[in-house]
């Protein structure tokens, strides 16, 4: 199972850029028109960039110099990488997000906090959670639940995803849905995407009733029960924003399921300095974490 490297996943993002495969390293990027310009830049897919061989990526970056102004991406925290090779490849490398990880070889009673175990048991008194290995069968239901959480948290842009995008994502081999039902009514669903020995928590949709019933607890617990023996790790992801705030409610929630944290790095590189400077950028160097600066200070 190829997870975020699956062509169906990359194609699901094509509303936001033209997919381009990096032939040497085996990863994908999206090519985007730069606002107010005829130039093009590149970004890694949401939520992370994956490839088969980072050691070959330097050749790919050189091949992009004639076509793209810059490239930016967020690394997979499970990539076999240290900071040093990334700094040789990119102009900018900064710790971006802490991802919360569960080692499935650790007994659940040790991995999950007492608080989370209690609320999971309580949640199962009202809620049934089923594992759906063919989630496309529940496309309309999923879209409605995800729209509820998008409205609640004001999710916009690429992360809002369209029906067309979800039609592709829910067909990806290794995409699994965890479907929570209360009195025969769906109140919460979560997607995870399996890639080799890691299950990546992808997205979650929850109704207002689901929030009131604390449905996230039995949903996460069912992840652990289902995935144990199928993968080694669960990557629950990080939290929204560019600042790792341990006091964030979602951070506290994910920490309660986790045995460790791993860092994903934000990486940026100027591929064509002449074109970069022509975009009202005074310096040909990367001077701060907001990259590329011509995209109004938005990372990536």
C-alpha positions as CSV (number, residue, x, y, z in Angstrom):
1,X,0.0,0.0,0.0
2,X,1.5,3.3,-1.1
3,X,-0.5,5.7,1.0
4,X,0.2,9.3,0.2
5,X,2.3,8.2,-2.8
6,X,-0.6,6.5,-4.5
7,X,-1.4,8.3,-7.8
8,X,-5.1,8.5,-6.7
9,X,-4.2,10.6,-3.7
10,X,-2.0,12.9,-5.8
11,X,-4.8,13.2,-8.4
12,X,-7.2,14.1,-5.7
13,X,-5.2,17.3,-5.1
14,X,-5.1,18.4,-8.8
15,X,-7.7,21.2,-8.2
16,X,-4.9,23.0,-6.3
17,X,-2.0,22.4,-8.7
18,X,-0.7,20.2,-11.5
19,X,0.8,17.0,-10.2
20,X,4.4,16.4,-11.2
21,X,6.4,13.3,-10.4
22,X,10.0,13.6,-9.4
23,X,11.5,10.9,-11.4
24,X,14.7,10.2,-9.4
25,X,13.4,10.2,-5.9
26,X,9.9,8.9,-6.7
27,X,7.9,11.7,-4.9
28,X,5.3,14.1,-6.2
29,X,4.8,17.8,-6.1
30,X,2.0,20.2,-7.2
31,X,2.9,23.0,-9.7
32,X,1.0,26.2,-9.0
33,X,0.7,29.5,-10.8
34,X,2.1,32.3,-8.7
35,X,-0.5,35.1,-8.2
36,X,0.0,38.2,-10.4
37,X,2.7,36.4,-12.4
38,X,3.2,34.0,-15.3
39,X,5.7,32.1,-13.2
40,X,5.2,28.7,-11.5
41,X,6.3,27.3,-8.2
42,X,6.0,23.9,-6.5
43,X,4.7,22.6,-3.2
44,X,4.6,19.2,-1.6
45,X,1.3,17.4,-1.3
46,X,-0.9,18.0,1.8
47,X,-0.2,16.9,4.6
48,X,3.3,15.6,4.0
49,X,5.8,14.9,1.2
50,X,6.8,11.3,0.7
51,X,9.4,9.8,-1.6
52,X,11.2,6.5,-2.2
53,X,14.8,7.8,-2.1
54,X,15.8,11.2,-0.6
55,X,19.4,10.6,-1.7
56,X,18.3,11.1,-5.3
57,X,16.4,14.3,-4.7
58,X,19.2,16.6,-5.5
59,X,19.1,15.6,-9.1
60,X,15.3,16.2,-9.2
61,X,15.8,19.7,-7.7
62,X,18.3,20.5,-10.4
63,X,15.9,19.3,-13.1
64,X,13.2,21.8,-11.7
65,X,15.4,24.9,-12.0
66,X,14.3,25.9,-15.5
67,X,10.6,25.4,-14.7
68,X,9.9,26.5,-11.2
69,X,10.9,29.5,-9.0
70,X,10.8,27.8,-5.7
71,X,9.7,24.6,-4.0
72,X,8.4,24.0,-0.5
73,X,7.3,20.9,1.3
74,X,6.8,19.2,4.7
75,X,8.7,16.0,5.3
76,X,7.3,12.7,6.5
77,X,8.3,12.3,10.2
78,X,8.9,8.6,9.4
79,X,11.4,9.4,6.6
80,X,14.9,8.0,7.4
81,X,16.4,11.4,7.5
82,X,18.5,13.6,9.8
83,X,18.8,17.4,9.7
84,X,22.1,17.5,7.9
85,X,21.1,16.0,4.5
86,X,18.0,18.2,4.4
87,X,20.1,21.3,5.0
88,X,22.3,20.3,2.0
89,X,19.2,19.9,-0.2
90,X,17.2,23.0,0.8
91,X,17.9,26.7,1.6
92,X,15.4,26.6,4.5
93,X,14.9,23.7,7.0
94,X,12.9,24.3,10.2
95,X,11.1,22.0,12.7
96,X,7.5,22.5,11.7
97,X,5.2,20.2,13.5
98,X,5.4,17.6,16.2
99,X,3.5,14.5,15.1
100,X,2.0,12.3,17.8
101,X,2.9,8.6,17.4
102,X,1.7,5.3,18.9
103,X,4.0,2.3,18.8
104,X,1.6,-0.6,18.5
105,X,4.1,-3.0,20.0
106,X,3.5,-1.2,23.3
107,X,0.5,-2.7,25.3
108,X,-2.5,-0.4,25.1
109,X,-2.7,0.0,28.8
110,X,0.8,1.5,28.7
111,X,0.3,3.6,25.5
112,X,-3.0,5.2,26.4
113,X,-3.6,7.4,29.5
114,X,-6.0,6.4,32.2
115,X,-8.2,9.4,31.3
116,X,-8.5,8.3,27.7
117,X,-9.2,4.7,28.6
118,X,-12.0,5.8,30.9
119,X,-13.7,8.0,28.3
120,X,-13.3,5.3,25.6
121,X,-15.1,2.8,27.9
122,X,-17.8,5.3,28.6
123,X,-18.2,6.2,24.9
124,X,-18.7,2.6,23.9
125,X,-21.8,2.5,26.1
126,X,-23.6,4.7,23.7
127,X,-21.7,4.4,20.4
128,X,-20.8,1.5,18.1
129,X,-17.7,1.9,15.9
130,X,-17.4,-0.2,12.7
131,X,-14.4,-0.6,10.5
132,X,-15.1,0.1,6.9
133,X,-12.5,-1.2,4.4
134,X,-14.4,0.1,1.4
135,X,-15.2,3.7,2.5
136,X,-16.3,4.9,-0.9
137,X,-19.7,3.3,0.0
138,X,-20.2,6.1,2.5
139,X,-19.1,9.0,0.4
140,X,-22.1,11.2,0.8
141,X,-22.3,10.5,4.5
142,X,-18.6,11.3,4.9
143,X,-18.8,14.6,3.0
144,X,-21.7,15.8,5.2
145,X,-19.8,14.9,8.5
146,X,-16.6,16.5,7.3
147,X,-18.4,19.6,6.2
148,X,-19.7,19.9,9.8
149,X,-16.3,19.9,11.3
150,X,-15.0,22.2,8.5
151,X,-17.6,24.8,9.4
152,X,-16.9,24.4,13.1
153,X,-13.2,25.0,12.7
154,X,-13.3,27.3,9.7
155,X,-11.3,25.0,7.5
156,X,-10.7,26.6,4.1
157,X,-8.5,26.1,1.0
158,X,-7.0,22.8,0.1
159,X,-7.9,21.1,3.5
160,X,-11.6,21.8,2.9
161,X,-11.5,19.2,0.0
162,X,-14.2,18.9,-2.6
163,X,-16.6,16.0,-3.3
164,X,-14.5,15.2,-6.3
165,X,-11.4,15.0,-4.2
166,X,-13.0,12.7,-1.7
167,X,-14.3,10.4,-4.5
168,X,-10.7,9.7,-5.3
169,X,-9.3,9.5,-1.8
170,X,-11.9,7.0,-0.5
171,X,-11.0,4.6,-3.3
172,X,-7.3,4.5,-2.4
173,X,-6.0,1.0,-1.4
174,X,-5.3,1.1,2.3
175,X,-7.8,3.9,3.1
176,X,-9.8,2.7,6.1
177,X,-12.8,4.4,7.7
178,X,-13.9,4.2,11.3
179,X,-17.6,4.8,11.4
180,X,-19.3,5.7,14.7
181,X,-23.1,5.2,15.0
182,X,-25.5,6.3,17.8
183,X,-29.1,4.9,17.6
184,X,-28.5,4.0,14.0
185,X,-27.3,7.5,13.1
186,X,-23.8,8.2,12.0
187,X,-22.2,10.8,14.3
188,X,-18.5,10.5,13.5
189,X,-16.1,9.1,11.0
190,X,-12.3,9.0,10.7
191,X,-10.1,8.1,7.8
192,X,-6.6,6.6,8.1
193,X,-4.3,5.7,5.3
194,X,-1.9,2.8,5.6
195,X,1.5,3.0,4.1
196,X,3.8,0.0,4.7
197,X,4.1,-0.3,8.5
198,X,2.6,3.1,9.4
199,X,-1.1,4.1,9.5
200,X,-1.5,7.9,9.0
201,X,-4.5,9.5,10.7
202,X,-5.9,11.4,7.7
203,X,-9.1,13.3,8.5
204,X,-12.1,13.2,10.8
205,X,-15.7,14.3,10.4
206,X,-17.9,14.7,13.5
207,X,-21.5,15.9,14.0
208,X,-22.5,18.2,16.8
209,X,-24.0,15.2,18.6
210,X,-20.8,13.3,18.1
211,X,-18.9,16.1,19.9
212,X,-21.3,16.0,22.8
213,X,-21.0,12.2,23.2
214,X,-17.2,12.4,23.0
215,X,-17.1,10.1,20.0
216,X,-13.5,10.7,19.3
217,X,-12.5,8.4,22.2
218,X,-14.1,5.2,20.9
219,X,-13.0,6.0,17.4
220,X,-9.4,6.3,18.4
221,X,-9.6,3.2,20.5
222,X,-11.0,1.3,17.6
223,X,-8.0,2.4,15.5
224,X,-5.6,0.7,18.0
225,X,-7.7,-2.5,18.1
226,X,-8.0,-2.8,14.3
227,X,-4.4,-1.8,13.4
228,X,-2.5,-3.9,15.9
229,X,-0.8,-6.7,14.0
230,X,-1.4,-4.9,10.7
231,X,1.0,-2.0,11.1
232,X,3.7,-1.1,13.6
233,X,2.9,2.6,14.1
234,X,0.0,5.0,14.1
235,X,0.8,8.6,13.2
236,X,-2.0,10.8,14.6
237,X,-0.5,13.9,13.0
238,X,0.1,17.3,14.6
239,X,-2.1,20.2,15.4
240,X,-3.2,23.2,13.3
241,X,-1.0,26.3,12.9
242,X,2.7,26.7,12.7
243,X,3.4,26.8,16.5
244,X,3.7,23.6,18.5
245,X,1.6,24.5,21.6
246,X,1.6,21.7,24.2
247,X,-1.4,23.4,25.9
248,X,-3.5,23.1,22.8
249,X,-6.6,20.9,23.5
250,X,-6.0,18.8,20.4
251,X,-2.3,18.4,21.4
252,X,-3.3,17.1,24.8
253,X,-5.9,14.8,23.3
254,X,-3.4,13.2,20.8
255,X,-0.6,13.0,23.5
256,X,-3.0,10.8,25.5
257,X,-2.9,8.1,22.8
258,X,0.8,8.4,22.0
259,X,4.1,6.8,23.0
260,X,6.4,9.3,21.4
261,X,6.6,12.4,19.1
262,X,8.4,12.8,15.8
263,X,9.3,16.0,14.0
264,X,8.2,17.0,10.5
265,X,10.4,19.6,8.9
266,X,9.3,22.5,6.6
267,X,11.7,22.8,3.7
268,X,12.1,25.5,1.1
269,X,14.4,26.1,-1.8
270,X,15.0,28.9,-4.3
271,X,15.3,27.1,-7.7
272,X,15.7,30.2,-9.9
273,X,17.1,33.2,-8.1
274,X,16.6,35.6,-11.0
275,X,12.9,34.9,-11.2
276,X,12.7,34.9,-7.4
277,X,14.1,38.4,-7.2
278,X,11.8,39.6,-10.0
279,X,8.8,38.8,-7.8
280,X,9.4,41.9,-5.7
281,X,11.6,39.9,-3.4
282,X,14.5,42.1,-2.4
283,X,16.9,39.4,-1.5
284,X,17.9,36.2,-3.3
285,X,18.4,34.5,0.0
286,X,15.9,32.9,2.4
287,X,15.9,35.1,5.5
288,X,13.0,33.9,7.6
289,X,10.6,31.1,8.0
290,X,7.8,32.5,5.8
291,X,8.5,31.0,2.5
292,X,8.0,31.7,-0.2
293,X,7.4,35.4,0.8
294,X,5.5,36.3,-2.4
295,X,2.7,34.1,-1.2
296,X,1.8,36.6,1.5
297,X,3.6,35.0,4.3
298,X,1.8,31.6,4.1
299,X,4.0,28.6,4.6
300,X,3.9,26.4,1.5
